Amino acid sequence: MAELPDKLPSLALQGSRAFRWAVATGATVMVAIGIVLLFLLTQATNNRELYERNYGRLFALNVIVASLLLLVIGWIAVRLVSRLRRGKFGSRLLVKLAAIFALVGLMPGLLIYVVSYQFVSRSIESWFDVKVEGALDAGLSLGRSTLETLASDLANKTRVASTQLAGIPDASAGLALERIRDQLSANDVILWSASGQLVASAGQSRFQLNPERPSTQQLRNVRAQRSLAIVEGLDEPGLSAVANARIKALAVVSSPSVGLLAEPRFLQVSQGLPPTLVANAIAVQEANREYQERALARDGLRRMYIGTLTLSLFLAVFGAVLLAIVLGNQLARPLLLLAAGVRDVAAGDLSPKPVLLGKDELGGLTRSFAQMTQQLAEARAAVDKSMGQVSAARANLQTILDNLTAGVIVLDGQGNILSSNPGATRILRVPLAVYENMPLASVEGLEAFGAGVQSQFGDFLSERKQHGLDHWQQSFEINTAQPGSPLHALTLVARGAEMPADAPGKTARLLVFDDISEIVSAQRAQAWGEVARRLAHEIKNPLTPIQLSAERLEMKLADKVAEPERALLARSVKTIVDQVDAMKRLVNEFRDYARLPAAELKPVDLNELAADVLQLYVREASESTDHAAQVPVRTELDPACPQILGDAQQLRQVIHNLLQNAQDATEGAAQREVTLKTQWNEASRRVRLMVQDTGSGFPEHILKRAFEPYVTTKAKGTGLGLAVVKKIADEHGARVDLKNLVTDGTVAGAQVSLSFAVAA
């Protein structure tokens, strides 16, 4: 047990750590955002600019975090619903825990939210009370009245003081200005000419190169009103306004002379305002301005506070729900892990199971279950290894069966085909895989073979115990043909045995067979060759003396007998001579068949060779009166045919034999015609020679053995023509096919074709 955690992968533990790390990171970010929000809320009253400057960014970040939490909760909820619908173990427990924790977090949060909402709404409204606004308006009015009173008083004093300068010339005005400055306690006194030029000054302006001159509009107003007071410096910020705030008064100085050219002068008196008064006035003005700004932004401020509270509620609720799911998952994980492991084991999955490294009982249970699963996996691996060896042996056996030239068929007790190898399909020329689980006797063309095999198995089973037999062996003659292909006669040697039963009551039978048709045909050809050799030796020698003796008798007796006997003698001698010639031809054919020389294969143009042979038939047809020789031969020679490997002399004999047989086959037919064709098949790289006739075709029993010696349909034939063709084709490695041509279900002729390999 101590080594188990090192052997088994802690997949669940790794996933749990990653999930807890992600949840912890999200919770930290959420708490940090909440703290920053609370800080800004506490600073909103004293530092509203800081709050407004950062509120937008923080609000967007808060919305993103809340949206991510909502997406996570939605994804987890979808998974929970999916698990619940599928009936997975622990789903109901997770749903209950999530609902409990969500309610625990939601109800207090809603209560705090409602109280905070009411508090924020009422406290913001209390900031903008009517009495506060009235007090601010009254303070502003009081400040304005005070400043207007001071300015009016200074203007009156300046107008009175201007009378002292009425008779004083410009050169002596300086002393008068100092006296007026002392009387009025002014900071600065200046005498201006009518054109705005400085005449004389007293106070601070004496130290200025260019004192500030009154504007043209101000001088015009003084002329009209005789005096004017202006409050300056209150618009400057902070301490500058307290230091520089003053009242500037202007008054017209009357001139004693009367005339059009007399110009008035202007007396300007500047007196500073009390700093306390200026500071109070500025404070009241600033408070009123800020109050009006906040009054205008009251709804926005309320929305900011309420939005912050709402987002905080969402964060709290989402965090509570997420925490509920996380804690519920932690509680249910061991049970879910065990349930998943049991389900996998029940489904056959014995892969290493994840374990929990906790020290509690559930963690120990997961480790014990993982150890049990590992032991089962090791046991199954041993079984799989054994099965793999069996499968390898079976695959080797199947490979051997697939490459056997013999046919192998496995049958059940009723003769149904259970399996077969490619050799059986090749030999029987029937796709046996299509007929699996069907009786062998039901396969088209194999009815007799299937019945014979089943009969042999029956006899074998009945005699096995009595004679101690372990197999049976029998030869069969069958005829098989694929659709569109000629009929083939097969000679099979089959052997059967009973296989060990896989289960009680189930029997399997093994049928092995091989095609010995070529062997039988070769044996027959060899036997006929020996017969031909002996006939040529034993019969040919007496034929010539017989013919000569008959002719000598005719010569000796022709003049010694009467006319009737002479005619009889001539006919008898002619009959003997003709029959001897026929027997000589027969013996020569047997001799040629027995002594056919080995082929000398060289490149040959089959089209040219066929044309040369046809020239002989054209000449014979024009010179002969024989009915068979007059059968026309039509050619269809493929110009694309390449040269083939062959013996020209033997191929001439092949073409001659085929054309002669074809012409003989058309005797008595309504339409007498023979066709000689050559065809190049690029896919198989072979040249095909075909001879077709319009005769009655081959009978069924002849079609099976047409290439054997002395098998013929002609009354005077020896049956060696096609046998010689077959022997020459074998020497050339060519394939020979023989079939009847069928049109609308009626035999309309026969075709013999040979397929030759091309020259390199």
C-alpha positions in Angstrom: 0.0 0.0 0.0 2.9 2.4 0.7 4.2 2.0 -2.9 0.8 2.4 -4.5 0.8 6.3 -4.9 4.2 5.9 -6.7 2.7 3.4 -9.2 -0.7 4.9 -9.9 -1.1 8.3 -11.5 -2.8 10.9 -9.3 -4.8 12.4 -12.1 -7.7 13.5 -9.9 -5.2 15.1 -7.4 -3.5 17.1 -10.2 -6.8 18.3 -11.6 -7.9 19.2 -8.1 -4.8 21.2 -7.4 -5.1 23.1 -10.7 -8.8 23.8 -10.0 -8.1 25.0 -6.4 -5.4 27.2 -7.7 -7.7 28.8 -10.2 -10.4 29.3 -7.6 -8.0 30.8 -5.1 -6.7 33.2 -7.7 -10.2 34.2 -8.7 -11.2 34.7 -5.1 -8.1 36.8 -4.4 -8.9 39.0 -7.4 -12.5 39.3 -6.3 -11.6 40.3 -2.7 -9.0 42.8 -3.9 -11.5 44.5 -6.2 -14.1 44.5 -3.4 -11.5 46.2 -1.0 -10.6 48.8 -3.6 -14.3 49.5 -4.1 -14.9 49.9 -0.4 -11.9 52.2 -0.2 -13.2 54.4 -3.0 -16.6 54.5 -1.3 -15.0 55.7 2.0 -13.0 58.3 0.1 -15.8 59.5 -2.2 -17.0 62.2 0.2 -13.6 63.8 0.8 -11.9 63.1 -2.5 -14.6 62.8 -5.1 -12.2 63.5 -8.0 -10.2 60.4 -7.1 -13.3 58.3 -7.0 -14.6 59.6 -10.3 -11.3 59.3 -12.0 -10.9 55.6 -11.2 -14.5 54.5 -10.9 -14.9 53.8 -14.6 -11.9 51.5 -14.9 -12.7 49.7 -11.6 -16.4 49.3 -12.6 -15.4 47.8 -16.0 -12.9 45.4 -14.3 -15.6 44.5 -11.7 -18.1 43.8 -14.5 -15.5 41.6 -16.3 -14.8 39.6 -13.1 -18.5 39.3 -12.3 -19.1 38.1 -15.9 -16.4 35.6 -15.7 -17.7 34.3 -12.4 -21.2 34.1 -13.9 -19.9 32.2 -16.9 -18.0 29.7 -14.7 -21.1 29.3 -12.5 -23.3 28.8 -15.6 -20.8 26.2 -17.1 -20.7 24.4 -13.8 -24.5 24.5 -13.5 -24.9 23.1 -17.0 -22.5 20.3 -16.1 -24.4 19.6 -12.9 -27.7 19.4 -14.9 -26.1 17.2 -17.5 -24.8 14.8 -14.8 -28.1 14.8 -13.1 -30.0 13.9 -16.3 -27.5 11.1 -17.0 -28.0 9.8 -13.5 -24.3 10.0 -12.5 -23.5 9.1 -9.0 -23.1 12.1 -6.6 -25.0 14.6 -8.9 -27.9 15.1 -6.5 -25.5 15.6 -3.6 -23.6 18.2 -5.5 -26.8 20.0 -6.4 -28.0 20.0 -2.8 -24.7 21.4 -1.5 -24.6 24.0 -4.2 -28.2 25.1 -3.4 -27.5 25.3 0.4 -24.3 27.3 0.1 -26.0 29.6 -2.5 -28.9 30.3 -0.2 -26.5 30.9 2.7 -24.6 33.4 0.7 -27.6 35.0 -1.1 -29.9 35.8 1.8 -27.5 37.8 4.0 -26.2 39.5 0.9 -29.7 40.6 -0.2 -30.4 41.9 3.4 -27.2 43.9 3.4 -27.9 45.2 -0.1 -31.4 46.4 0.8 -30.2 48.2 3.9 -27.2 49.7 2.1 -29.4 50.8 -0.8 -31.8 52.7 1.6 -28.9 54.2 3.5 -27.1 55.4 0.4 -30.3 56.8 -1.1 -31.3 58.7 2.1 -27.8 59.9 3.0 -27.2 61.4 -0.5 -30.5 63.2 -0.4 -29.6 64.6 3.1 -26.5 66.2 1.6 -28.7 68.5 -0.5 -31.1 69.9 2.2 -33.0 73.2 1.5 -31.6 74.9 4.6 -28.0 74.3 3.5 -28.8 75.8 0.1 -30.5 78.8 1.7 -27.6 79.4 4.1 -25.1 79.3 1.2 -27.3 81.8 -0.7 -27.5 84.1 2.3 -23.7 84.0 2.8 -23.1 84.9 -0.8 -25.6 87.8 -0.6 -24.0 89.1 2.6 -20.6 89.1 1.0 -21.8 90.9 -2.0 -23.5 93.6 0.1 -20.4 94.1 2.2 -18.2 94.5 -0.8 -20.7 96.9 -2.5 -20.9 99.1 0.7 -17.1 99.3 1.0 -16.8 100.2 -2.7 -19.5 102.8 -2.5 -17.9 104.4 0.5 -14.5 104.6 -1.1 -16.1 106.1 -4.3 -17.8 108.9 -2.2 -14.5 109.7 -0.3 -12.6 109.8 -3.6 -15.1 112.3 -5.1 -14.8 114.5 -2.0 -11.1 114.3 -2.1 -11.0 115.3 -5.8 -12.2 118.8 -4.8 -8.9 119.4 -3.1 -7.1 119.1 -6.5 -9.3 121.5 -8.4 -7.0 124.5 -8.3 -3.7 122.7 -7.9 -1.5 122.5 -11.0 0.1 119.4 -12.2 3.5 120.2 -10.9 2.3 120.6 -7.3 -0.2 117.7 -7.3 2.3 115.2 -5.7 2.0 116.7 -2.2 -1.7 116.9 -2.4 -1.9 113.2 -3.4 0.2 112.3 -0.4 -2.1 114.2 1.9 -5.2 112.5 0.3 -3.6 109.1 0.7 -3.1 109.7 4.4 -6.6 111.0 4.8 -8.2 107.9 3.1 -5.7 105.3 4.4 -5.3 104.2 0.8 -2.6 102.0 -0.7 -2.2 104.0 -3.8 -3.3 107.4 -5.2 -2.8 108.4 -8.9 -3.8 111.5 -10.9 -4.5 110.8 -14.5 -4.9 113.3 -17.3 -7.9 113.3 -19.7 -5.9 111.3 -22.2 -4.9 108.6 -19.7 -1.4 110.0 -19.0 0.1 109.8 -15.5 0.2 113.2 -13.9 1.3 112.4 -10.4 1.1 109.5 -7.9 1.6 108.6 -4.3 2.0 105.2 -2.7 3.0 101.9 -4.4 2.6 103.2 -8.0 5.6 105.5 -7.5 7.8 102.4 -7.9 6.1 101.2 -11.1 7.3 102.2 -14.5 4.0 101.7 -16.2 1.1 101.7 -13.7 -2.1 100.1 -14.9 -4.1 102.8 -16.6 -7.9 103.0 -16.6 -9.6 101.8 -19.7 -11.3 104.2 -22.0 -14.7 102.7 -21.0 -13.9 103.3 -17.3 -13.0 106.9 -18.0 -16.2 107.4 -20.0 -18.2 106.0 -17.2 -16.5 108.3 -14.6 -17.3 111.4 -16.7 -20.9 110.3 -16.8 -21.3 109.3 -13.2 -18.6 111.6 -11.6 -17.3 108.6 -9.6 -16.8 104.9 -10.0 -15.7 102.0 -7.7 -14.4 98.6 -8.9 -13.6 95.5 -6.8 -10.5 93.6 -8.2 -8.5 90.5 -7.4 -11.3 88.2 -6.1 -11.1 86.0 -9.2 -7.5 85.0 -8.5 -6.9 81.5 -7.0 -6.2 80.8 -3.4 -3.8 83.1 -1.4 -3.3 85.4 -4.4 -6.9 86.6 -4.1 -6.5 87.3 -0.3 -3.3 89.3 -0.9 -4.3 91.2 -4.1 -8.0 91.9 -3.5 -8.7 95.7 -3.5 -11.2 98.4 -4.3 -10.3 100.8 -7.0 -12.2 104.2 -7.1 -12.2 106.8 -9.8 -13.5 110.4 -9.6 -13.4 113.5 -11.9 -11.3 116.4 -10.7 -13.1 119.6 -11.6 -11.0 122.3 -13.4 -11.4 126.0 -12.2 -10.9 127.4 -15.8 -13.9 127.6 -18.1 -13.3 127.0 -21.8 -13.5 124.5 -24.6 -9.9 123.6 -24.2 -10.1 122.8 -20.5 -9.5 119.0 -19.9 -10.7 117.2 -16.8 -8.3 115.1 -14.7 -9.1 111.9 -12.9 -8.3 110.8 -9.4 -7.7 107.1 -8.8 -7.6 105.7 -5.2 -6.8 102.0 -4.5 -7.5 100.5 -1.1 -6.9 96.9 -0.1 -9.8 94.7 1.2 -9.5 93.1 4.7 -7.9 89.6 4.3 -10.5 88.0 6.6 -13.4 89.4 4.6 -11.8 88.2 1.3 -11.1 84.7 2.7 -14.6 84.3 4.0 -16.1 85.5 0.7 -14.0 83.2 -1.3 -14.9 80.2 1.0 -18.6 80.9 0.7 -18.3 81.2 -3.0 -16.3 78.0 -3.4 -18.7 76.1 -1.1 -21.7 77.3 -3.1 -20.0 76.3 -6.4 -19.2 72.8 -5.2 -22.6 72.5 -3.7 -24.2 73.3 -7.0 -21.9 70.9 -8.9 -22.9 68.1 -6.5 -26.5 69.0 -6.7 -26.3 68.7 -10.5 -24.4 65.3 -10.2 -26.7 64.0 -7.5 -28.3 61.3 -9.7 -25.0 60.1 -11.1 -23.5 59.9 -7.7 -26.4 57.8 -6.5 -26.1 55.5 -9.5 -22.3 55.1 -8.8 -22.9 54.2 -5.2 -25.8 51.8 -6.0 -23.9 50.2 -8.9 -20.9 49.6 -6.6 -23.1 48.0 -4.0 -24.9 45.9 -6.7 -21.6 44.7 -8.1 -20.3 43.9 -4.6 -23.5 41.9 -4.0 -23.0 40.0 -7.3 -19.4 39.3 -6.4 -20.4 38.0 -3.0 -23.3 35.9 -4.3 -21.2 34.5 -7.2 -18.3 33.8 -4.8 -20.7 32.0 -2.4 -22.1 29.8 -5.2 -18.7 29.0 -6.6 -17.5 28.2 -3.1 -20.5 26.0 -2.6 -19.7 24.1 -5.8 -16.0 23.8 -4.9 -16.7 22.6 -1.3 -19.4 20.2 -2.6 -17.0 18.8 -5.1 -14.4 18.3 -2.5 -16.8 16.4 -0.4 -18.2 14.3 -3.2 -14.9 13.7 -5.1 -13.9 10.5 -3.4 -17.3 9.0 -3.9 -17.4 10.1 -7.5 -13.9 8.7 -8.1 -14.9 5.3 -6.7 -18.2 5.4 -8.7 -16.3 6.2 -12.0 -13.7 3.5 -11.2 -16.4 0.9 -10.6 -18.2 1.9 -13.8 -14.9 1.6 -15.8 -14.1 -1.8 -14.3 -17.6 -3.0 -15.1 -17.1 -1.8 -18.7 -13.8 -3.7 -18.9 -11.4 -0.7 -18.5 -8.7 -1.8 -16.1 -6.3 1.1 -16.7 -4.6 2.6 -13.6 -7.2 4.5 -11.6 -6.5 7.9 -10.0 -6.3 8.0 -6.2 -6.6 10.7 -3.4 -3.6 11.2 -1.2 -5.6 12.2 1.8 -5.3 10.4 5.1 -9.0 9.9 5.7 -10.9 6.7 5.2 -12.2 7.7 1.8 -8.7 8.3 0.5 -7.6 4.9 1.8 -10.6 3.3 0.0 -9.6 4.9 -3.3 -6.1 3.5 -2.9 -7.4 0.0 -2.1 -9.7 0.1 -5.1 -6.8 1.3 -7.4 -4.6 -1.6 -6.1 -7.4 -4.1 -6.8 -7.8 -2.7 -10.3 -4.1 -2.9 -10.9 -4.1 -6.6 -9.9 -7.0 -7.3 -12.2 -5.2 -5.5 -15.1 -2.1 -7.6 -14.5 -4.2 -10.8 -14.6 -5.9 -9.6 -17.8 -2.6 -8.7 -19.4 -1.4 -12.3 -18.8 -4.6 -13.6 -20.4 -4.2 -11.1 -23.3 -0.7 -12.3 -23.8 -1.9 -15.9 -24.0 -4.7 -14.9 -26.4 -2.1 -13.0 -28.5 -0.1 -16.1 -28.8 -3.1 -18.1 -29.8 -4.1 -15.3 -32.3 -0.6 -15.4 -33.8 -0.7 -19.1 -34.2 -4.2 -18.8 -35.8 -2.9 -16.1 -38.1 0.0 -18.3 -39.1 -2.3 -21.1 -39.8 -4.6 -18.8 -41.8 -1.6 -17.6 -43.8 -0.7 -21.2 -44.5 -4.2 -22.0 -45.6 -4.4 -18.9 -47.8 -1.3 -19.9 -49.6 -2.1 -23.5 -50.1 -2.7 -24.6 -53.6 -5.1 -27.2 -52.3 -8.7 -26.2 -51.4 -9.8 -26.3 -47.8 -13.5 -26.1 -46.7 -14.8 -26.5 -43.1 -18.4 -27.8 -43.0 -20.7 -28.4 -40.1 -22.7 -31.6 -39.4 -25.4 -30.6 -41.9 -22.9 -29.9 -44.7 -23.1 -26.1 -44.4 -20.0 -24.1 -45.4 -18.4 -22.5 -42.3 -15.2 -21.2 -43.9 -13.0 -21.8 -46.9 -9.6 -20.7 -48.2 -8.7 -18.9 -51.5 -7.5 -22.2 -52.9 -11.0 -23.7 -52.8 -12.4 -20.6 -54.6 -9.7 -20.8 -57.2 -10.1 -24.5 -57.9 -13.9 -24.6 -57.9 -14.2 -21.2 -59.7 -17.0 -20.3 -57.3 -16.9 -17.5 -54.7 -17.5 -19.7 -51.7 -17.4 -16.8 -49.2 -20.8 -15.7 -50.6 -22.2 -19.1 -49.7 -21.1 -19.3 -46.0 -23.6 -20.9 -43.7 -25.3 -22.4 -46.7 -25.1 -26.1 -47.8 -22.3 -27.0 -50.2 -24.8 -29.0 -52.2 -26.8 -25.8 -52.8 -24.0 -24.0 -54.6 -24.7 -23.8 -58.3 -22.6 -26.3 -60.3 -21.5 -28.1 -57.1 -24.7 -30.0 -56.3 -23.3 -33.4 -57.2 -20.0 -32.6 -55.4 -21.7 -31.5 -52.2 -24.0 -34.5 -52.2 -21.0 -36.8 -52.8 -19.0 -35.2 -50.0 -21.9 -35.5 -47.5 -22.4 -39.1 -48.5 -18.7 -39.9 -47.9 -18.9 -38.2 -44.5 -21.9 -40.4 -43.6 -20.2 -43.6 -44.7 -17.0 -42.5 -42.9 -18.8 -41.8 -39.6 -20.7 -45.2 -39.7 -17.5 -47.2 -40.4 -15.0 -45.2 -38.4 -15.3 -47.1 -35.2 -15.6 -50.5 -36.9 -12.5 -50.1 -39.1 -10.6 -47.5 -37.0 -10.6 -44.9 -39.9 -9.4 -41.4 -39.3 -10.2 -40.0 -42.8 -11.7 -40.8 -46.1 -10.4 -40.2 -49.6 -12.3 -40.1 -52.9 -12.0 -38.6 -56.4 -14.8 -36.6 -58.1 -15.5 -35.5 -61.6 -17.3 -32.1 -61.6 -18.1 -29.4 -64.1 -17.8 -25.7 -63.0 -18.2 -22.5 -64.8 -18.4 -18.8 -63.9 -21.0 -16.6 -65.7 -19.7 -15.8 -69.2 -16.9 -18.3 -69.0 -16.6 -21.7 -70.7 -17.5 -24.9 -68.9 -14.6 -26.6 -67.2 -14.3 -30.3 -66.3 -12.4 -30.9 -63.1 -11.1 -34.1 -61.6 -10.7 -33.6 -57.9 -9.2 -35.8 -55.3 -10.8 -35.0 -51.9 -10.0 -36.1 -48.4 -12.3 -35.6 -45.4 -11.9 -35.8 -41.6 -13.8 -34.8 -38.5 -12.4 -31.8 -36.5 -12.4 -31.5 -32.6 -15.6 -29.9 -31.4 -15.4 -26.4 -30.0 -18.4 -26.9 -27.8 -20.6 -29.9 -26.8 -23.1 -30.7 -29.6 -21.1 -28.8 -32.3 -19.3 -30.8 -35.0 -17.0 -29.5 -37.7 -15.7 -31.4 -40.7 -12.6 -30.7 -42.7 -12.6 -31.2 -46.5 -9.3 -30.9 -48.4 -9.2 -31.4 -52.1 -6.9 -30.7 -55.1 -7.4 -30.3 -58.8 -5.7 -33.2 -60.6 -7.3 -32.4 -64.0 -3.9 -31.4 -65.5 -2.3 -34.5 -64.1 -5.0 -36.7 -65.6 -4.9 -34.8 -68.9 -1.1 -35.2 -69.0 -1.4 -38.9 -68.2 -3.9 -39.3 -71.0 -1.8 -37.3 -73.4 1.2 -39.4 -72.5 -0.8 -42.6 -72.9 -2.1 -41.5 -76.3 1.4 -40.5 -77.3 2.6 -44.0 -76.5 -0.3 -45.5 -78.4 0.4 -43.2 -81.4 4.0 -44.2 -81.4 3.2 -48.0 -81.3 0.5 -47.6 -84.0 2.9 -45.7 -86.3 5.4 -48.5 -85.8 3.1 -51.5 -86.0 0.7 -50.4 -88.7 2.6 -48.3 -91.1 5.0 -51.1 -92.2 2.3 -53.5 -93.6 0.4 -50.8 -95.4 2.8 -50.3 -98.3 3.0 -54.1 -99.2 -0.8 -54.3 -99.1 -1.2 -51.3 -101.4 1.5 -52.7 -103.8 0.0 -56.2 -103.8 -3.5 -54.9 -104.7 -2.1 -52.8 -107.5 -0.1 -55.8 -108.9 -3.1 -58.1 -108.7 -5.1 -55.5 -110.8 -2.3 -55.4 -113.4 -2.0 -59.2 -113.6 -5.7 -60.1 -113.7 -7.2 -57.1 -115.6 -6.6 -58.7 -119.0 -7.5 -62.2 -117.9 -11.1 -61.7 -116.7 -14.3 -60.7 -118.4 -15.5 -57.1 -118.4 -17.9 -57.4 -115.5 -15.3 -59.0 -113.3 -12.7 -56.4 -114.5 -14.9 -53.6 -113.3 -15.4 -55.3 -110.0 -11.6 -55.9 -109.7 -10.9 -52.2 -110.4 -13.4 -51.0 -107.8 -12.0 -53.5 -105.2 -8.4 -52.5 -105.8 -9.4 -48.7 -105.7 -11.1 -49.4 -102.4 -8.1 -51.1 -101.0 -5.8 -48.3 -102.2 -8.0 -45.6 -100.7 -8.3 -47.3 -97.4 -4.6 -47.8 -97.2 -4.1 -44.1 -97.9 -6.6 -43.2 -95.2 -4.7 -45.5 -92.8 -1.4 -43.9 -93.8 -2.8 -40.4 -93.1 -4.1 -41.7 -89.7 -0.7 -43.2 -88.9 1.1 -40.0 -90.0 -1.1 -37.9 -87.7 -0.4 -40.3 -84.8 3.3 -40.1 -85.6 3.2 -36.3 -85.7 1.4 -36.1 -82.4 3.8 -38.5 -80.8 7.0 -37.0 -82.3 6.0 -33.3 -82.0 9.4 -31.5 -81.5 10.1 -29.0 -78.7 9.2 -25.4 -79.6 11.9 -22.9 -80.5 10.5 -19.6 -79.1 11.4 -16.5 -81.0 9.7 -13.1 -81.6 6.9 -13.7 -84.1 4.4 -11.2 -85.7 1.1 -13.1 -85.2 -0.7 -10.9 -87.7 1.8 -11.6 -90.5 1.8 -15.3 -89.7 -2.0 -15.5 -89.9 -1.9 -13.6 -93.2 0.5 -16.1 -94.7 -1.6 -19.0 -93.6 -4.7 -17.3 -95.0 -3.1 -16.9 -98.5 -3.0 -20.7 -98.7 -6.8 -20.9 -97.9 -7.6 -18.3 -100.5 -5.6 -20.1 -103.2 -7.2 -23.5 -102.3 -10.7 -22.0 -102.3 -10.1 -20.6 -105.9 -8.7 -23.9 -107.2 -10.7 -26.5 -105.4 -14.2 -27.7 -105.9 -14.4 -29.2 -102.4 -17.4 -27.8 -100.5 -15.5 -27.4 -97.2 -12.6 -25.4 -98.9 -15.1 -22.9 -100.2 -16.1 -21.7 -96.7 -15.0 -18.0 -96.6 -12.5 -16.9 -93.8 -13.0 -13.4 -92.5 -10.1 -11.7 -90.6 -10.2 -9.1 -87.8 -6.5 -8.5 -87.1 -5.6 -5.9 -84.4 -2.8 -3.7 -85.8 -1.8 -2.8 -82.2 -0.6 -6.4 -81.5 3.1 -6.6 -80.6 5.3 -9.5 -81.4 4.9 -12.7 -79.3 7.2 -15.5 -78.3 6.5 -18.5 -80.4 7.7 -21.2 -82.9 6.5 -20.0 -86.3 6.2 -23.5 -87.8 4.2 -24.9 -84.9 2.0 -21.8 -84.8 1.2 -22.3 -88.6 0.1 -25.8 -87.7 -2.1 -24.4 -84.9 -3.8 -21.9 -87.2 -4.2 -24.5 -89.9 -5.8 -27.0 -87.6 -8.2 -24.5 -86.1 -9.3 -23.1 -89.5 -9.7 -26.7 -90.8 -11.8 -27.7 -87.8 -13.8 -24.5 -88.1 -14.6 -25.1 -91.8 -15.5 -28.7 -91.1 -17.8 -27.6 -88.3 -19.8 -25.3 -90.6 -20.9 -28.1 -92.9 -24.6 -28.2 -93.0 -25.0 -24.8 -91.4 -27.3 -22.2 -92.9 -24.6 -19.5 -92.8 -21.1 -20.8 -93.4 -18.4 -18.4 -92.2 -15.2 -18.6 -90.3 -13.6 -15.6 -88.5 -9.9 -15.3 -87.5 -9.2 -12.6 -84.9 -6.2 -11.2 -83.1 -6.6 -8.9 -80.1 -4.1 -7.0 -77.9 -5.0 -6.7 -74.2 -2.8 -4.0 -72.7 -4.0 -4.6 -69.2 -2.8 -8.3 -69.1 0.0 -7.7 -71.6 -1.1 -10.7 -73.8 -2.1 -11.2 -77.4 -5.1 -13.3 -78.1 -5.8 -15.5 -81.2 -9.4 -16.5 -81.8 -11.1 -18.7 -84.4 -14.9 -18.6 -84.6 -17.3 -20.6 -86.7 -21.0 -20.6 -87.3 -21.6 -24.3 -86.9 -23.7 -26.2 -84.4 -21.1 -25.9 -81.6 -19.7 -28.7 -79.4 -21.9 -31.2 -77.6 -21.7 -31.1 -73.8 -19.7 -34.3 -73.4 -17.3 -33.3 -76.1 -16.8 -29.8 -74.6 -15.4 -31.4 -71.4 -12.7 -33.5 -73.2 -12.2 -31.7 -76.5 -8.4 -31.4 -76.1 -7.9 -35.1 -75.5 -6.7 -37.3 -78.4 -9.3 -39.2 -80.4 -12.2 -37.1 -79.2 -14.0 -35.8 -82.2 -17.5 -35.1 -83.7 -16.5 -35.8 -87.3 -17.2 -39.2 -88.8 -13.8 -39.4 -90.5 -11.8 -37.4 -87.9 -9.1 -38.7 -85.7 -9.6 -36.2 -82.9 -5.9 -35.2 -82.9 -6.4 -31.6 -84.3 -7.3 -29.9 -81.0 -5.0 -32.3 -79.1 -2.0 -31.1 -81.2 -3.2 -27.5 -80.6 -3.3 -28.1 -76.9 0.2 -29.7 -76.9 1.7 -26.8 -78.9 -0.1 -24.2 -76.6 1.5 -25.9 -73.6 4.9 -25.7 -75.2 4.3 -21.9 -75.7 2.9 -21.3 -72.2 -0.3 -20.2 -73.8 -3.8 -20.6 -72.3 -6.4 -22.4 -74.5 -10.1 -21.7 -74.0 -13.0 -23.5 -75.8 -16.6 -22.4 -75.6 -19.9 -22.3 -77.6 -21.2 -19.0 -78.9 -24.7 -18.5 -77.7 -27.1 -15.9 -79.2 -30.6 -15.5 -77.7 -30.3 -18.8 -75.8 -29.3 -20.7 -79.0 -25.9 -22.1 -79.9 -24.7 -20.1 -82.9 -21.2 -21.5 -83.3 -18.0 -22.2 -81.4 -14.8 -20.3 -80.5 -11.3 -21.5 -79.7 -8.9 -18.9 -78.3 -5.2 -18.9 -77.3 -3.5 -16.2 -75.2 0.2 -15.6 -75.8 2.8 -13.7 -73.9 4.5 -10.8 -75.7 8.2 -10.7 -76.6 10.4 -8.7 -74.3 
